[in-house]
Amino acid sequence: MTARLEKMLRYVALTSAVGMSLFQLYTGGVRLLPGQQQRAVHLGLALVLIFLLFPSRKGESEDKQGKWSWLNLVLAAAGILAGGYLFSQYEQMSFRAGSPSTGDIVIGLTLLILVLEASRRVLGWSMVVVAAVFLGYAFIGDTLPMVIRHTGYSFERIVSEIALSSEGILGVALGVSASYVALFVIFGAFLEQSGVGQFFINLALAAFGKMRGGPAKAAIGASSLFGMISGSQVANVVSTGVLTIPLMKKSGYQPEFAGAVEAVASTGGMFLPPVMGATAFLIAEVLQVNYIDVAMAAALPAVLYYLALYVMVDLRAARLGLRGVSREELPNVRLLLKEQSHLFIPLLVLVIFLFVVKDSPTKAAFWSIVSTPIACFLSKKTRMSIKSIFTALERGARLTLVVASACATAGIIIGVINLSGLGLRLSGMLISLAGGNLLLLLFLTMIASLILGMGLPPVAAYIVLAVLAAPALINIGVDPMAAHLFIFFFGIVSAITPPVALAAYAAAGLAKCSPTKTGFVAFRLALVAFIIPFQFVLGPTLILKGSLTDIVISTVSAIIGVIALAISLEGYFRRPISIVSRAFLALGALMLIDVGVATDLIGYVLVAAIIVREWRAPVRQKVPDMVMESEAGRLG
């Protein structure tokens, strides 16, 4: 009986996954449902899949999982029941707002329990604990000290506001997951299944492989392209790192350095336009601005991030005397483009719909997904079979579960904040703690963003920070776009920030080296990402706010500053440079990255003086390939 039940559950899970993806495609490109109905179905199907696919305990054996099959089936049935109730009763519930029925309360309480359990299975305890703390605050906040006390709310109102209204679980966060994120995750699954991801890697290798340090530069190119769609730093590392990390090691890079390059490149894809891991759509929704404005604002900071990484990779290759991969080992560019250039069509469709037609992101994602198997059909070698299409639909739904559970749980937190007005109080407390000092407030916000980002997916981390931290920055005078990009950037780079650098740890597993060392090397390679957000907050010209002249001047200064900082961190320019030269270069870089005519002039003088000095100095013999400097703990 147990074996038959497990087989039935697997079939139900497969059918539900394909059905969920088809539902997302239908509502994205054929018929848009009312928001509450779409979110109800999205969450109901997500809960069904989570309880059927994720074990009640991590690492549980198949035998032990089988003992819980009946419980999982009951939980899955409860999930679809709750989703179905919300779907069918959404109009009547709007009329009962403020006086929910007994059935409403029962479904709301059930939904709260299911969402927390689903989040525990998918994300672990971190977000569940945070949500539980906020729930506890909703119930007992009227007994707490005056500074955070609220007036008190009935059980019915708490459940109704958090579980049933558009201010809680069914709010903006889940709406973005149901409308935008799910479609782009499915799009990423289609790209992976169709071989477009492998095409990106081959194209990057063909373009950069012959250069010194070619495999590392190819990793940057491939990971940036795939990462902007994948929606997860770790998923990107695993997808592209399987090929790029061994190639980097083979070419002469140390394992820790190879793993760190892949982790940093994969992480950067999350804030690289046009998709930005789908979080750009959430930022646009929260700020009530056009999505294109968000993508344009993030473009230059993303370019500077990758520029710094590229320069450091190139300098390391020069320092170690590394050469590129031989032509025989690389894909032929002409042959590759001749046979597979049609694989660009889905991305071109996406860009055309977003930036030329200026259609909605949902329609852009829908037609990009539809165009993928059509584009693959143009060549016999790349055609997708019916089985591979269904596999992409199933995998897309599975990958959506992390975001759906995170957004639903974040809705609990947001619901409590909206109900109690805690957000305004926390904003005031942060400003008071910083004493009105913008730099101190930015530093505190950075720490909060890094901590929250370490345990949460990018979308979930941004949602929580947008409610808790961004208002404080805006209230003190920071541009709203700059404030939201600030918390978004630091929520993302937490994946390569020790002590919990998940993307670096995943890369270390592929590189077969120390996770701790890889994490610290990744932190050093991405150090520019910790400076750029401060720059565009203090001077929003880097996010294209201001006159054209100011934007151009700031861009040139930032590019030179980033290159100087990369040279300083790597400690090499035609030859190893002294600690004094590195210190002056770093100081000049910071002056150039800062906004202002005086600081720019000082920065230009310092950087120019050190570069001229090092250029005129005699070049020493290159370090042999076999002599590789240990990266353990090197931060400067």
Number of C-alpha atoms within 10 A of each C-alpha: 6 13 11 9 14 19 12 12 19 15 12 14 22 22 14 19 26 21 16 26 25 17 16 25 25 14 19 24 17 12 9 15 12 11 17 21 21 23 29 27 23 26 31 26 26 29 29 26 28 25 25 24 17 15 20 21 12 11 8 11 10 10 10 12 16 17 12 14 20 14 14 23 17 14 21 23 16 19 29 21 17 24 26 18 18 25 18 12 14 19 12 11 18 12 10 12 14 12 12 19 13 10 10 22 19 14 22 25 19 18 26 19 13 21 26 21 22 30 27 22 21 20 19 16 15 14 23 22 13 16 20 15 12 20 20 12 21 26 16 15 19 16 13 11 9 9 10 16 18 20 10 15 16 10 11 18 17 21 27 26 22 29 28 30 19 19 21 27 30 27 24 22 30 30 25 23 29 25 22 25 29 30 31 27 27 29 26 27 25 28 25 18 21 23 16 24 22 18 20 22 24 19 23 24 28 22 18 21 26 19 19 22 27 27 32 34 29 28 31 29 24 28 32 27 24 27 30 26 26 30 30 26 30 23 18 29 32 18 18 23 29 14 15 28 30 18 21 27 18 14 21 21 24 18 24 28 29 32 37 32 33 35 38 32 30 36 31 29 30 31 29 26 24 22 27 23 28 28 25 27 25 22 24 18 16 16 15 9 13 14 22 18 14 25 21 15 21 24 18 20 25 21 16 21 25 23 18 25 28 23 20 25 26 19 22 21 22 19 23 20 18 21 18 19 22 11 11 7 11 17 17 16 15 11 10 14 14 10 15 20 15 19 27 16 16 26 20 14 20 23 18 15 20 21 13 10 10 15 13 16 23 24 21 26 31 25 19 26 24 16 19 26 23 16 21 23 16 14 14 9 10 18 17 22 13 10 9 15 18 19 18 24 24 23 22 24 28 24 19 24 25 22 29 30 28 29 31 30 29 27 28 29 26 28 29 24 24 17 18 21 14 21 21 18 17 19 21 17 15 22 20 13 13 16 11 13 12 17 13 15 21 23 13 17 23 22 16 17 27 25 17 23 29 24 21 23 23 28 30 27 26 30 24 22 20 23 20 23 26 25 22 26 24 16 14 15 12 20 17 16 23 27 24 25 25 24 28 29 26 27 28 29 28 27 32 30 25 21 13 19 25 21 31 36 26 25 32 28 14 20 26 14 18 17 25 19 24 33 33 25 30 31 26 24 29 27 21 24 23 16 15 23 25 20 23 26 26 19 23 22 23 28 25 21 16 12 9 11 10 16 18 14 15 24 21 13 21 26 20 19 29 27 22 30 29 29 24 25 22 24 22 19 18 17 19 17 16 12 12 11 19 24 16 19 29 24 20 28 30 21 24 32 30 24 23 13 13 11 16 23 14 16 27 18 12 21 26 15 16 18 17 10 11 19 13 9 11 9 12 9 10 14 16 11 15 9 10 13 10 11 15 15 13 13 14 15
